[in-house]
Amino acid sequence: MSVQDRVSIRTLPTGVPGLDEILGGGLPEFSFNIIAGAPGGGKTTLAHQIMFANATPERPALYFTVLGEPAIKMLRYQQQFQFFDQTKLNASIRFINLSQVVLDQDLSAVLEAIVKEVEAASPGIVVVDSFRTVVRKAQSGTDNVELQGFIQRLALNLTSWQATTFLIGEYDDAEIRDNPVFTVADGLFWLSQQVERNSIVRKLQIKKSRGQASVPGLHTFRITDAGLQTFPRTLGLNDKVEKPRGHRRLSSGIPELDEMMGGGIPEGDSLLVAGSSGTGKSLLGTKFIVEGIRQGEPGIVAMFEERPEEYADRAASFGLDLVTPQQEGTLKLLYIRPLDLSVDETVREIIDAVQEMGVKRLVIDSLAGFEMALAPGFRTDFRESLYRMIGALTRTGVTILSTVEVQETFTGFTLSAYAISFLSDDILRLRYVSLDGQLRKMMVVIKMRRSAHSIDMREFEITSKGFVIGERLTGYRGLITGVPGPWNDEPGEIHEFADEPESNQ
């Protein structure tokens, strides 16, 4: 068969953010699908959301209820969601109760009742909830061959009438094997909830999808006032459009630091600022954002530890105004809700804000706070999570400054606790050093992937005006340990106090 002779399969929108991408473009039209999972997984809500997104007076939706919730009770809860459209009831969406038919008659009568309604309405969407109830009733008096014949006839009739069908049922993984329902189905949506310590994470998996290349794996989703929202695990990484990195240098807002970095931060790079508590990481990020706004480049600060009001107040104490840019729409302080987050959910929120504002600069403050905000299951794969997040964000052409807290040991020179330095194009290290009986601050550029940079270790102070960077520290050995000694000493030499000279009698 030539390419020209192939039948093209039209796709329908699901109405669920992110789900079309997971499915590989949308729902295959006229497909026969199963939405399965444990109670409370969101199966009925998913079916309603798809139904309201596609039902029209010309191609209505039929929702068959079977020994489950009465339609009036179901609608009482479903109308709380934003996707619910009261005007579509009756004209575009009809609810039909098959409970009595299932209780009093056999499978043939159930099939006849469904086909009769389908022939009369010519629907575009058909939902049977709960189909598992039909199967259980049938299994009490029929064998598997008859049950499989019923399922095949049902699928054939609905497909012949050009309806996209969804059977809803409560199943577990063990029931997939040798089950005629799953054999006949074109698509299988599996919804689950995972309990991880005190956290609950909802996951969606497309276990089967005929005719389309769906995105494999488990995808996080949430149920909010808007309904289901899914977060594809490949979010941002499979986009066809990738903005090339520019050749400009972006100023950090600190001229001396720009000089140390060879002229500034290369546009489109990811800069990691590592240092212990109080070394000025957040302030440096704020300076970077404010400098961008001054040059007409909108920015976002994604924060996990401080609330926007606190962040803006602290910036104001250094003479940096973050209130006016927010009012003018050139700055967004994005506070990520610190509870049971998934990486894909976080990336989605940041990317949406980046695209909405046309952002050029992004600060993530901080990676340690980001890790703590994640649900426990995502923390175990934190490196993989950061790889996907940084990769997705840099593809948008944004220049990223991320902060990470490092616990000083005064015996080594660590860059982060996560072994993630390979994810960053550039690394700036801030640390404390003990000099002349004082705990001072020092900075050094560790890496610049696309340019040369200074190798000087320079002392700096944080004053009411911000960063004040001094000259190169000279005359000391072992600065990176935090406890340096004079160069004229031999390594390991111990100084002893000289005896006081005896006074003349």
C-alpha positions in Angstrom: 0.0 0.0 0.0 1.4 3.4 -1.0 1.5 6.3 1.3 -1.3 8.0 -0.7 -3.6 5.0 -0.2 -3.3 4.9 3.6 -6.3 5.9 5.6 -5.6 9.0 7.7 -6.9 8.9 11.3 -8.4 12.2 12.5 -7.8 13.1 16.1 -10.1 14.8 18.6 -9.0 17.2 21.3 -9.3 15.8 24.8 -9.8 19.1 26.5 -7.2 18.0 29.1 -4.1 20.2 29.1 -1.1 18.1 28.2 -3.0 14.9 27.3 -3.1 15.5 23.6 0.7 15.7 23.6 0.9 12.5 25.6 -1.4 10.7 23.1 0.7 11.9 20.2 -1.6 14.5 18.9 -5.1 13.8 20.4 -7.7 11.1 20.5 -8.0 8.8 17.4 -11.5 9.4 16.1 -13.9 6.4 16.3 -11.5 4.5 18.6 -12.7 2.1 21.3 -11.1 3.1 24.6 -10.9 2.0 28.3 -10.4 4.3 31.2 -9.2 2.1 34.1 -7.9 2.4 37.6 -8.7 2.2 41.3 -11.5 4.2 42.9 -10.9 7.9 43.3 -8.4 8.0 40.4 -10.3 10.5 38.3 -11.8 8.2 35.7 -15.2 9.7 35.6 -13.9 13.3 35.6 -11.6 12.5 32.7 -14.5 11.0 30.7 -16.7 14.1 31.4 -13.9 16.5 30.5 -13.4 14.7 27.1 -17.2 14.6 26.6 -17.7 18.3 27.2 -14.8 19.2 24.9 -16.3 17.4 21.9 -20.1 17.1 22.3 -22.2 19.2 19.9 -25.9 19.3 18.9 -24.9 17.7 15.6 -22.7 15.0 17.1 -23.9 14.7 20.7 -22.5 12.5 23.5 -24.3 9.7 25.2 -23.4 8.8 28.8 -24.7 5.4 29.9 -24.7 4.8 33.6 -24.8 1.2 35.0 -25.4 0.4 38.7 -23.2 3.2 39.7 -23.9 6.8 40.7 -27.2 8.2 39.5 -26.8 10.9 36.8 -28.2 13.6 39.1 -25.7 12.8 41.8 -22.8 12.6 39.3 -23.7 16.0 37.8 -23.9 17.6 41.2 -20.2 17.0 41.6 -19.1 17.4 38.0 -20.7 20.9 37.7 -18.1 22.1 40.2 -15.5 21.9 37.4 -14.8 24.8 35.1 -15.2 22.6 32.0 -18.8 21.9 32.9 -21.2 23.7 30.5 -24.8 23.6 31.6 -26.1 24.7 28.2 -24.8 21.4 26.6 -27.1 19.2 28.7 -29.9 17.5 26.8 -29.0 19.3 23.5 -25.4 18.0 23.2 -25.1 15.6 26.2 -27.6 13.0 27.3 -27.5 10.6 30.3 -29.1 7.2 30.0 -29.6 4.8 32.9 -29.1 1.1 31.9 -29.2 -0.3 35.5 -32.6 -2.0 35.2 -31.7 -3.6 31.9 -28.5 -5.0 33.3 -30.2 -6.3 36.4 -33.2 -8.0 34.7 -31.9 -9.1 31.3 -28.9 -10.6 29.6 -26.0 -9.2 27.6 -27.9 -9.2 24.3 -30.5 -7.0 25.8 -27.8 -4.6 27.1 -26.3 -4.4 23.7 -29.7 -3.9 22.0 -30.4 -1.0 24.4 -27.1 0.7 23.7 -27.4 0.2 19.9 -31.0 1.6 19.9 -29.9 4.8 21.6 -26.8 5.1 19.3 -28.9 4.7 16.2 -31.4 7.3 17.3 -28.8 10.0 18.3 -25.8 9.3 16.0 -23.4 10.4 18.8 -19.8 11.4 18.4 -18.9 10.3 21.9 -20.2 7.3 23.9 -19.4 6.6 27.5 -20.3 3.5 29.5 -19.8 3.9 33.3 -19.2 1.5 34.9 -18.6 -1.1 32.2 -17.0 -3.3 34.9 -20.4 -3.7 36.5 -21.8 -5.0 33.2 -18.9 -7.6 33.0 -19.4 -8.7 36.6 -23.1 -9.2 36.1 -22.4 -11.1 32.9 -19.7 -13.3 34.4 -22.2 -14.7 36.9 -24.2 -16.4 34.2 -22.1 -16.6 31.1 -18.8 -17.9 30.0 -15.8 -16.0 28.7 -16.5 -16.8 25.1 -20.0 -15.2 25.2 -18.6 -12.2 27.1 -15.9 -11.7 24.5 -18.5 -12.0 21.7 -20.5 -9.3 23.4 -17.5 -6.9 23.7 -16.6 -7.4 20.1 -20.1 -6.8 18.9 -20.3 -3.7 21.0 -17.1 -2.4 19.6 -18.1 -3.2 16.0 -21.5 -1.5 16.4 -20.1 1.7 17.9 -17.3 2.0 15.5 -19.7 1.4 12.6 -21.7 4.3 13.8 -18.6 6.4 13.9 -18.6 7.0 17.7 -15.5 7.4 19.8 -16.1 5.2 22.8 -15.0 5.1 26.4 -15.6 2.2 28.8 -14.9 3.1 32.4 -14.0 0.4 35.0 -12.2 -0.2 38.2 -9.4 -2.6 37.5 -6.0 -3.5 38.9 -2.8 -4.5 37.0 -3.4 -8.3 37.5 -6.6 -8.1 35.5 -5.1 -7.0 32.3 -3.8 -10.4 31.2 -6.3 -12.6 29.3 -9.1 -10.1 29.8 -11.2 -9.8 26.5 -12.0 -6.1 27.3 -8.4 -5.1 27.0 -7.8 -7.3 24.0 -10.5 -5.5 21.9 -9.7 -2.0 23.1 -7.8 0.4 20.8 -6.7 2.6 23.7 -6.1 2.0 27.4 -5.9 4.9 29.9 -4.6 3.8 33.3 -5.0 6.2 36.2 -3.4 5.6 39.6 -2.5 7.2 42.9 0.9 6.6 44.6 1.3 7.1 48.3 4.8 8.2 49.2 5.2 8.8 52.9 2.7 11.7 53.5 2.4 12.6 49.9 0.0 11.4 47.2 1.0 11.7 43.5 -1.5 11.0 40.7 -0.1 9.2 37.6 -1.4 8.6 34.1 -0.1 5.9 31.7 -1.2 5.2 28.2 -0.7 1.5 28.2 -2.2 1.0 24.7 -2.7 3.3 21.7 -3.4 1.9 18.3 -2.4 3.9 15.3 -0.5 6.6 17.3 2.9 6.9 18.9 2.0 8.0 22.5 4.6 9.2 24.9 5.6 6.2 27.1 6.0 6.1 30.8 4.1 7.6 33.8 2.9 11.1 33.6 1.9 13.2 36.6 -1.5 14.8 36.7 -3.6 16.9 39.1 -7.3 17.4 39.6 -8.1 21.1 40.2 -11.1 23.3 39.8 -10.4 23.3 36.0 -10.5 19.5 35.9 -7.6 17.2 35.0 -4.3 18.7 34.0 -1.5 16.4 32.8 2.2 17.1 32.8 4.0 15.1 30.1 7.4 13.7 31.3 9.0 14.9 28.0 7.6 18.4 28.5 9.6 20.9 26.4 12.1 18.3 25.2 10.2 17.1 22.1 9.3 20.5 20.8 10.2 20.9 17.1 11.1 24.5 17.5 14.4 25.2 19.4 15.7 28.7 19.7 19.4 28.9 18.9 21.7 30.4 21.5 22.7 33.9 20.8 26.2 35.4 20.7 25.5 38.3 23.1 26.8 38.7 26.6 24.3 39.5 29.3 25.4 41.7 32.1 25.0 40.3 35.7 24.5 43.9 36.9 27.9 43.7 38.6 30.7 45.1 36.2 33.6 43.4 38.1 31.8 40.0 37.8 31.1 40.5 34.1 34.8 41.1 33.7 35.7 37.9 35.5 33.3 36.0 33.2 34.9 37.3 30.1 32.4 40.0 29.4 29.2 38.7 30.9 27.0 35.6 30.8 26.6 34.1 27.2 23.0 34.4 26.1 21.1 31.2 26.5 23.5 29.7 29.0 22.6 28.1 32.3 24.7 29.6 35.2 24.9 27.8 38.5 25.7 30.0 41.5 26.9 27.8 44.4 27.6 28.9 47.9 26.8 28.5 51.6 24.1 30.4 53.4 24.5 34.1 53.5 27.1 34.4 50.7 24.7 36.5 48.5 23.3 33.9 46.0 19.8 35.3 46.0 21.1 38.9 45.8 23.2 38.0 42.8 20.1 36.6 41.1 18.1 39.7 41.9 20.9 41.9 40.4 20.8 39.8 37.3 17.1 40.2 36.9 17.0 43.9 37.6 19.8 44.6 35.1 17.8 42.7 32.5 14.7 44.8 33.2 16.9 48.0 32.9 17.9 46.8 29.5 14.4 46.0 28.4 14.6 42.3 28.9 11.6 40.8 30.9 12.5 38.4 33.7 11.0 35.7 36.0 12.2 34.7 39.5 10.9 31.2 40.3 11.1 30.8 44.1 10.5 27.9 46.4 11.5 29.3 49.8 10.4 32.9 50.1 7.1 34.4 49.2 7.1 37.2 46.5 6.4 39.9 49.1 9.3 38.9 51.2 11.6 38.6 48.2 10.7 42.1 47.0 11.1 43.6 50.5 14.6 42.1 50.8 15.6 43.4 47.4 14.3 46.9 48.4 16.7 46.9 51.3 19.5 46.9 48.7 17.9 49.7 46.7 16.5 47.3 44.1 12.9 47.9 43.0 10.9 44.8 42.1 7.5 46.3 42.6 7.4 48.7 39.7 8.5 46.1 37.1 5.7 43.7 38.3 3.2 46.5 37.8 4.5 47.2 34.4 4.4 43.5 33.4 8.2 43.1 32.8 8.8 41.0 35.9 7.0 38.0 37.5 7.9 36.6 40.9 6.6 33.1 40.5 6.0 31.3 43.8 5.8 27.6 43.2 3.5 25.9 45.7 5.8 23.9 47.9 3.8 20.7 48.4 4.0 17.4 46.5 5.3 18.9 43.3 6.4 17.0 40.3 9.3 18.2 38.1 7.0 18.2 35.0 4.4 20.3 36.8 7.1 22.8 37.8 8.5 23.1 34.3 5.1 23.5 32.8 4.3 26.5 35.1 7.7 28.1 34.4 7.5 27.6 30.6 4.0 28.9 30.4 5.1 32.1 32.2 8.2 32.4 30.0 6.1 32.1 26.8 3.4 34.4 28.1 5.9 37.2 28.9 8.5 36.7 26.3 11.1 36.3 29.0 14.8 36.6 28.4 16.1 36.0 31.9 15.1 33.4 34.5 16.3 32.9 38.1 15.6 29.7 40.0 16.0 30.3 43.7 16.9 27.7 44.9 17.6 24.1 43.7 17.7 23.0 47.4 14.2 24.5 47.9 13.0 22.9 44.7 14.1 19.5 45.9 12.3 19.9 49.2 9.1 21.0 47.4 9.0 17.8 45.4 7.1 14.8 46.4 9.4 12.2 48.0 9.4 9.9 44.9 10.8 12.6 42.7 13.6 13.4 45.1 15.3 10.1 44.4 15.7 11.0 40.7 16.6 14.6 41.4 19.5 14.7 38.9 17.4 13.3 36.1 14.7 15.8 37.0 17.1 18.7 36.8 18.4 17.5 33.5 15.0 17.5 32.0 14.1 20.9 33.5 17.2 22.7 32.5 17.1 21.1 29.0 13.5 22.1 28.5 14.1 25.7 29.7 17.3 26.4 27.7 15.5 25.2 24.5 13.3 28.3 24.9 16.4 30.5 24.5 16.2 31.8 28.1 19.3 32.6 30.1 19.0 30.8 33.4 20.7 31.6 36.8 20.1 28.9 39.4 21.3 29.1 43.0 22.3 26.1 45.1 23.3 26.0 48.7 26.6 24.2 49.6 27.5 23.1 53.1 31.0 24.3 53.8 33.4 21.7 55.3 36.6 23.8 55.3 38.4 20.7 54.0 37.2 20.7 50.4 35.7 22.7 47.6 32.3 21.2 46.6 30.2 22.7 43.9 26.9 21.2 45.0 25.4 18.3 46.9 23.8 16.8 43.8 26.8 16.2 41.4 24.9 18.4 38.8 27.7 20.6 37.6 27.6 18.9 34.2 24.1 20.4 33.7 25.4 24.0 33.9 27.3 25.8 31.2 28.8 28.2 33.7 29.6 27.9 37.4 30.3 30.7 39.9 31.4 29.6 43.4 30.9 31.8 46.5 32.5 30.7 49.8 33.7 31.9 53.2 37.4 32.0 54.0 39.1 32.6 57.3 41.6 35.5 56.9 43.3 37.5 59.7 40.8 36.4 62.3 37.8 37.3 60.2 35.3 35.3 58.2 35.4 36.9 54.8 33.7 36.1 51.4 35.5 35.0 48.2 34.2 34.3 44.7 35.8 32.4 41.8 34.5 31.5 38.3 34.9 27.7 38.0 33.7 27.1 34.5 32.6 29.0 31.3 31.6 26.5 28.7 31.7 28.9 25.7 34.4 31.3 26.6 37.6 32.1 28.5 37.2 33.5 32.0 39.3 34.9 34.9 40.9 32.4 37.3 41.3 35.0 40.0 40.0 34.4 43.5 38.5 37.7 44.6 37.3 38.9 47.9 33.9 40.6 48.0 31.6 42.3 50.5 27.8 42.7 50.6 26.9 46.2 51.7 23.6 48.2 51.6 24.4 49.0 47.9 24.9 45.3 47.0 28.1 43.6 45.9 31.5 45.2 46.3 34.2 43.1 44.6 37.8 43.7 45.6 41.1 42.7 44.1 42.6 39.3 43.7 43.5 37.6 46.9 47.3 37.2 47.0 49.9 35.9 49.4 47.8 32.9 50.6 47.9 29.2 49.9 44.9 26.9 50.3 42.2 29.6 49.7 39.7 27.0 48.4 39.8 25.1 51.7 38.5 28.2 53.5 41.4 28.1 56.0 44.4 29.4 54.0 47.9 30.1 55.1 50.7 32.5 54.0 52.6 31.5 50.9 55.9 31.7 52.7 55.0 28.9 55.1 55.8 25.3 54.3 52.7 23.1 53.9 51.8 21.6 57.3 54.0 24.0 59.2 52.7 24.9 62.7 53.4 28.3 64.1 54.5 28.6 67.7 54.4 31.7 69.8 57.9 33.1 70.6 58.9 33.4 74.2 58.5 36.8 75.7 62.0 38.5 76.0 63.1 38.8 79.6 62.9 42.3 81.0 66.1 43.8 82.4 66.3 43.9 86.2 
